[in-house]
Amino acid sequence: MLKNTQTSLAEEQERNRQLTKPITAEKMETRKAELEINLATNLKRQKQEYEAIISSSETDLHENEAESKWQELKDTKSLVIDATQRLEGINRSTEETNKQIKKIKDEMAKLKALEDTYEKTLQDETKELEQLFSRRSTLIAKKMSTKKR
């Protein structure tokens, strides 16, 4: 029974380590829900085990074992609280990162629009300059033909 609890605890700790890797908000929410369900299930099972041990304890040995289990339960709850706090920190960090990404994307869109405007202006001015050079060439040609006469 203790071995199962330790195995479950080790599995939960490994899953918690996985939370430190970059993940999407959707995966994080899914993982959070999984963790909460697993933790609730484990805590209920452990509570039932501990209550069964306490109710059947007739000797000091059982009382010591029950006390040990209660301490283990407290430790497990502490680990759950720590994991929840880390998860909340990761959530806040992810939200902040998403806000920054949105800001950057908005800024990039503004810059792209500005670039398009400048490109259009440049094309218009280039076309106008070409027309002026063409007109200048025409006027120079007319001037030359007038001088030749």
KOLROLO-714814 format. One line per 4 residues: for each residue x, y, z of N, C-alpha, C. Coordinates in nm, 3 decimals, always signed. Layout:
X Y Z X Y Z X Y Z  ...;
//
This chain:
+0.083 -0.118 +0.000 +0.000 +0.000 +0.000 +0.089 +0.126 +0.000  +0.189 +0.130 +0.084 +0.282 +0.242 +0.089 +0.361 +0.249 -0.041  +0.396 +0.132 -0.093 +0.473 +0.128 -0.218 +0.391 +0.189 -0.332  +0.260 +0.157 -0.337 +0.173 +0.215 -0.440 +0.166 +0.367 -0.427;
+0.158 +0.413 -0.304 +0.152 +0.557 -0.279 +0.281 +0.623 -0.324  +0.393 +0.560 -0.291 +0.522 +0.615 -0.331 +0.536 +0.613 -0.483  +0.490 +0.506 -0.545 +0.495 +0.498 -0.691 +0.408 +0.608 -0.752  +0.287 +0.624 -0.698 +0.197 +0.730 -0.747 +0.262 +0.866 -0.727;
+0.324 +0.885 -0.611 +0.390 +1.011 -0.583 +0.505 +1.034 -0.680  +0.582 +0.932 -0.708 +0.694 +0.944 -0.803 +0.641 +0.978 -0.942  +0.530 +0.913 -0.979 +0.471 +0.943 -1.111 +0.423 +1.087 -1.116  +0.361 +1.134 -1.011 +0.313 +1.272 -1.006 +0.430 +1.371 -1.011;
+0.538 +1.336 -0.941 +0.655 +1.424 -0.943 +0.713 +1.430 -1.084  +0.716 +1.318 -1.154 +0.766 +1.316 -1.291 +0.676 +1.400 -1.381  +0.547 +1.386 -1.363 +0.453 +1.468 -1.441 +0.472 +1.616 -1.411  +0.498 +1.649 -1.286 +0.522 +1.788 -1.249 +0.648 +1.841 -1.316;
+0.750 +1.756 -1.326 +0.872 +1.797 -1.396 +0.842 +1.827 -1.542  +0.751 +1.749 -1.599 +0.713 +1.772 -1.738 +0.647 +1.909 -1.756  +0.585 +1.960 -1.648 +0.517 +2.089 -1.657 +0.615 +2.204 -1.680  +0.741 +2.186 -1.643 +0.837 +2.294 -1.659 +0.878 +2.313 -1.804;
+0.846 +2.219 -1.890 +0.876 +2.233 -2.032 +0.775 +2.330 -2.094  +0.817 +2.406 -2.200 +0.724 +2.499 -2.265 +0.605 +2.422 -2.324  +0.486 +2.466 -2.289 +0.366 +2.402 -2.341 +0.264 +2.508 -2.374  +0.167 +2.470 -2.453 +0.061 +2.563 -2.490 -0.038 +2.575 -2.376;
-0.117 +2.679 -2.381 -0.217 +2.702 -2.278 -0.320 +2.589 -2.276  -0.356 +2.540 -2.394 -0.455 +2.431 -2.401 -0.400 +2.304 -2.337  -0.275 +2.269 -2.370 -0.214 +2.151 -2.309 -0.202 +2.169 -2.159  -0.171 +2.292 -2.119 -0.153 +2.319 -1.977 -0.286 +2.300 -1.904;
-0.394 +2.349 -1.962 -0.525 +2.334 -1.898 -0.564 +2.187 -1.891  -0.537 +2.112 -1.999 -0.566 +1.969 -2.000 -0.484 +1.899 -1.893  -0.358 +1.932 -1.887 -0.269 +1.871 -1.789 -0.311 +1.907 -1.647  -0.352 +2.031 -1.629 -0.395 +2.077 -1.497 -0.518 +1.996 -1.453;
-0.612 +1.979 -1.545 -0.733 +1.902 -1.512 -0.696 +1.758 -1.478  -0.605 +1.700 -1.557 -0.558 +1.564 -1.529 -0.499 +1.554 -1.389  -0.412 +1.649 -1.358 -0.345 +1.649 -1.227 -0.446 +1.662 -1.114  -0.541 +1.752 -1.131 -0.640 +1.771 -1.027 -0.723 +1.644 -1.005;
-0.761 +1.578 -1.115 -0.839 +1.454 -1.104 -0.755 +1.346 -1.036  -0.631 +1.330 -1.083 -0.542 +1.229 -1.024 -0.516 +1.256 -0.876  -0.491 +1.382 -0.845 -0.464 +1.416 -0.706 -0.586 +1.391 -0.618  -0.701 +1.431 -0.667 -0.824 +1.408 -0.590 -0.846 +1.259 -0.569;
-0.828 +1.181 -0.675 -0.847 +1.036 -0.666 -0.747 +0.976 -0.568  -0.621 +1.015 -0.582 -0.517 +0.962 -0.492 -0.543 +1.001 -0.347  -0.583 +1.125 -0.326 -0.609 +1.169 -0.189 -0.729 +1.094 -0.129  -0.832 +1.074 -0.209 -0.948 +0.999 -0.159 -0.907 +0.856 -0.125;
-0.832 +0.794 -0.215 -0.788 +0.656 -0.191 -0.701 +0.648 -0.067  -0.606 +0.741 -0.055 -0.519 +0.742 +0.062 -0.598 +0.767 +0.189  -0.694 +0.858 +0.181 -0.775 +0.887 +0.298 -0.852 +0.762 +0.341  -0.908 +0.691 +0.243 -0.980 +0.568 +0.274 -0.887 +0.464 +0.336;
-0.767 +0.454 +0.280 -0.671 +0.359 +0.335 -0.635 +0.395 +0.478  -0.610 +0.523 +0.500 -0.571 +0.567 +0.633 -0.686 +0.550 +0.733  -0.806 +0.581 +0.689 -0.921 +0.564 +0.778 -0.942 +0.417 +0.812  -0.919 +0.329 +0.713 -0.932 +0.185 +0.738 -0.827 +0.139 +0.838;
-0.706 +0.192 +0.824 -0.598 +0.155 +0.916 -0.630 +0.203 +1.057  -0.679 +0.326 +1.065 -0.710 +0.384 +1.197 -0.822 +0.305 +1.265  -0.928 +0.276 +1.188 -1.042 +0.207 +1.250 -1.008 +0.064 +1.294  -0.914 +0.002 +1.227 -0.880 -0.135 +1.263 -0.759 -0.145 +1.356;
-0.702 -0.031 +1.391 -0.581 -0.038 +1.473 -0.618 -0.072 +1.618  -0.560 -0.177 +1.667 -0.584 -0.219 +1.805 -0.456 -0.215 +1.886  -0.344 -0.205 +1.820 -0.218 -0.206 +1.893 -0.142 -0.077 +1.864  -0.037 -0.059 +1.940 +0.047 +0.059 +1.918 +0.111 +0.057 +1.780;
+0.138 -0.062 +1.731 +0.197 -0.075 +1.598 +0.106 -0.013 +1.492  -0.022 -0.042 +1.500 -0.118 +0.015 +1.405 -0.130 +0.166 +1.423  -0.123 +0.211 +1.547 -0.132 +0.355 +1.573 -0.011 +0.427 +1.513  +0.106 +0.367 +1.531 +0.227 +0.427 +1.473 +0.219 +0.429 +1.320;
+0.169 +0.322 +1.264 +0.154 +0.314 +1.118 +0.053 +0.419 +1.071  -0.055 +0.435 +1.144 -0.155 +0.535 +1.108 -0.096 +0.676 +1.116  -0.020 +0.700 +1.221 +0.044 +0.830 +1.236 +0.139 +0.856 +1.120  +0.212 +0.753 +1.083 +0.303 +0.764 +0.969 +0.226 +0.795 +0.841;
+0.114 +0.728 +0.824 +0.031 +0.751 +0.705 -0.025 +0.893 +0.703  -0.068 +0.941 +0.821 -0.118 +1.077 +0.827 -0.007 +1.176 +0.791  +0.112 +1.150 +0.839 +0.224 +1.237 +0.804 +0.251 +1.231 +0.654  +0.243 +1.110 +0.600 +0.262 +1.094 +0.455 +0.153 +1.170 +0.379;
+0.031 +1.165 +0.429 -0.079 +1.238 +0.368 -0.052 +1.388 +0.372  -0.005 +1.437 +0.488 +0.028 +1.579 +0.500 +0.138 +1.617 +0.402  +0.240 +1.531 +0.393 +0.349 +1.557 +0.299 +0.298 +1.560 +0.154  +0.209 +1.466 +0.125 +0.152 +1.459 -0.010 +0.070 +1.584 -0.038;
-0.009 +1.626 +0.059 -0.086 +1.749 +0.042 +0.006 +1.867 +0.018  +0.116 +1.870 +0.091 +0.214 +1.977 +0.074 +0.271 +1.976 -0.068  +0.301 +1.856 -0.117 +0.350 +1.844 -0.255 +0.246 +1.891 -0.355  +0.120 +1.858 -0.328 +0.012 +1.901 -0.416 +0.002 +2.054 -0.417;
+0.011 +2.113 -0.300 +0.005 +2.259 -0.291 +0.121 +2.321 -0.367  +0.242 +2.266 -0.349 +0.359 +2.317 -0.421 +0.340 +2.304 -0.572  +0.292 +2.188 -0.616 +0.271 +2.165 -0.760 +0.165 +2.261 -0.814  +0.061 +2.284 -0.736 -0.045 +2.376 -0.778 +0.010 +2.518 -0.790;
+0.091 +2.558 -0.695 +0.151 +2.692 -0.700 +0.243 +2.707 -0.821  +0.322 +2.604 -0.848 +0.408 +2.609 -0.967 +0.324 +2.616 -1.093  +0.216 +2.539 -1.098 +0.129 +2.539 -1.213 +0.065 +2.677 -1.233  +0.023 +2.738 -1.125 -0.034 +2.872 -1.133 +0.071 +2.971 -1.184;
+0.194 +2.956 -1.137 +0.303 +3.042 -1.185 +0.326 +3.023 -1.335  +0.322 +2.899 -1.377 +0.339 +2.870 -1.519 +0.223 +2.929 -1.598  +0.102 +2.919 -1.544 -0.015 +2.979 -1.610 +0.003 +3.129 -1.627  +0.045 +3.196 -1.520 +0.066 +3.341 -1.527 +0.174 +3.374 -1.629;
+0.281 +3.297 -1.626 +0.391 +3.320 -1.719 +0.345 +3.301 -1.863  +0.268 +3.197 -1.886 +0.217 +3.169 -2.020 +0.123 +3.281 -2.067  +0.037 +3.326 -1.977 -0.054 +3.435 -2.012 +0.025 +3.561 -2.048  +0.126 +3.592 -1.970 +0.209 +3.711 -1.997 +0.281 +3.696 -2.130;
+0.334 +3.578 -2.155 +0.402 +3.554 -2.282 +0.305 +3.568 -2.399  +0.185 +3.516 -2.383 +0.084 +3.528 -2.489 +0.048 +3.674 -2.515  +0.040 +3.755 -2.407 +0.013 +3.897 -2.423 +0.126 +3.965 -2.500  +0.249 +3.930 -2.465 +0.364 +3.989 -2.534 +0.366 +3.949 -2.681;
+0.334 +3.823 -2.708 +0.330 +3.776 -2.848 +0.224 +3.853 -2.925  +0.107 +3.874 -2.863 +0.000 +3.948 -2.929 +0.044 +4.091 -2.959  +0.110 +4.154 -2.860 +0.160 +4.290 -2.880 +0.256 +4.295 -2.998  +0.347 +4.199 -3.002 +0.447 +4.196 -3.109 +0.380 +4.174 -3.244;
+0.282 +4.085 -3.248 +0.210 +4.060 -3.374 +0.136 +4.185 -3.419  +0.073 +4.256 -3.325 +0.003 +4.380 -3.359 +0.101 +4.483 -3.414  +0.214 +4.495 -3.348 +0.317 +4.590 -3.393 +0.368 +4.552 -3.532  +0.386 +4.423 -3.554 +0.432 +4.377 -3.686 +0.328 +4.410 -3.794;
+0.201 +4.394 -3.761 +0.095 +4.425 -3.857 +0.096 +4.574 -3.889  +0.115 +4.659 -3.786 +0.123 +4.803 -3.809 +0.242 +4.837 -3.898  +0.355 +4.776 -3.868 +0.475 +4.802 -3.947 +0.457 +4.756 -4.092  +0.391 +4.644 -4.111 +0.365 +4.593 -4.246 +0.275 +4.690 -4.321;
+0.173 +4.741 -4.254 +0.083 +4.837 -4.318 +0.160 +4.964 -4.355  +0.246 +5.008 -4.266 +0.328 +5.126 -4.293 +0.422 +5.101 -4.410  +0.482 +4.981 -4.412 +0.570 +4.944 -4.522 +0.493 +4.945 -4.655  +0.372 +4.892 -4.655 +0.289 +4.890 -4.776 +0.258 +5.032 -4.822;
+0.228 +5.119 -4.726 +0.199 +5.259 -4.759 +0.322 +5.325 -4.821  +0.438 +5.304 -4.761 +0.561 +5.361 -4.815 +0.592 +5.306 -4.954  +0.569 +5.178 -4.971 +0.594 +5.115 -5.101 +0.503 +5.176 -5.208  +0.376 +5.198 -5.174 +0.280 +5.258 -5.268 +0.322 +5.399 -5.301;
+0.362 +5.475 -5.198 +0.407 +5.613 -5.219 +0.531 +5.615 -5.309  +0.622 +5.525 -5.284 +0.744 +5.516 -5.364 +0.711 +5.485 -5.510  +0.619 +5.394 -5.532 +0.580 +5.360 -5.668 +0.514 +5.479 -5.738  +0.427 +5.548 -5.665 +0.361 +5.666 -5.723 +0.462 +5.774 -5.758;
+0.556 +5.798 -5.668 +0.656 +5.901 -5.692 +0.752 +5.861 -5.804  +0.781 +5.732 -5.813 +0.866 +5.685 -5.923 +0.795 +5.706 -6.056  +0.668 +5.675 -6.061 +0.589 +5.694 -6.183 +0.585 +5.842 -6.221  +0.565 +5.928 -6.121 +0.560 +6.072 -6.146 +0.695 +6.123 -6.194;
+0.802 +6.072 -6.136 +0.937 +6.111 -6.178 +0.964 +6.069 -6.321  +0.920 +5.947 -6.355 +0.937 +5.901 -6.493 +0.861 +5.991 -6.590  +0.742 +6.034 -6.551 +0.663 +6.124 -6.636 +0.734 +6.258 -6.652  +0.792 +6.308 -6.542 +0.864 +6.436 -6.549 +0.988 +6.425 -6.640;
+1.060 +6.313 -6.627 +1.177 +6.294 -6.714 +1.134 +6.283 -6.860  +1.025 +6.216 -6.885 +0.975 +6.203 -7.021 +0.935 +6.340 -7.076  +0.867 +6.416 -6.994 +0.825 +6.550 -7.037 +0.948 +6.638 -7.061  +1.047 +6.625 -6.971 +1.171 +6.703 -6.986 +1.239 +6.668 -7.117;
+1.245 +6.536 -7.146 +1.309 +6.493 -7.270 +1.234 +6.549 -7.391  +1.101 +6.549 -7.382 +1.020 +6.603 -7.491 +1.046 +6.751 -7.507  +1.051 +6.824 -7.398 +1.076 +6.969 -7.404 +1.216 +6.999 -7.457  +1.313 +6.921 -7.416 +1.451 +6.940 -7.466 +1.454 +6.914 -7.616;
+1.385 +6.809 -7.658 +1.381 +6.777 -7.801 +1.313 +6.890 -7.879  +1.205 +6.947 -7.825 +1.136 +7.059 -7.892 +1.227 +7.181 -7.897  +1.298 +7.205 -7.787 +1.390 +7.318 -7.782 +1.499 +7.302 -7.886  +1.553 +7.185 -7.899 +1.660 +7.158 -7.995 +1.608 +7.175 -8.138;
+1.485 +7.127 -8.161 +1.431 +7.139 -8.297 +1.400 +7.286 -8.329  +1.360 +7.364 -8.224 +1.334 +7.506 -8.247 +1.465 +7.578 -8.275  +1.573 +7.544 -8.208 +1.703 +7.607 -8.231 +1.757 +7.574 -8.369  +1.731 +7.456 -8.418 +1.780 +7.413 -8.549 +1.709 +7.490 -8.660;
+1.592 +7.534 -8.639 +1.516 +7.606 -8.741 +1.567 +7.740 -8.752;
//
